[in-house]
Amino acid sequence: MVMVDLYGDEKEKSHHLSAMSKLARDLGMPIHEIGALYESVLEEMKKTARVRDYLSILASRQVKEFLHGKKVA
């Protein structure tokens, strides 16, 4: 599920795993389903992100919007 270079270090990995856990809990879905989608969104965002401090918030929002059928910008 996790790409080798998706996370810069263990601290960043832990931060994103925490965001995935919270998202899975909030949505009542298994973490493996949320995790795959979250990491796909995160990978795309990282390609163009200049400021990475809020990627977990933005990725979580996009996953929620996708799962709720909203159009994601």
Beta strands, then each sheet from edge to edge (+ up, - down):
end
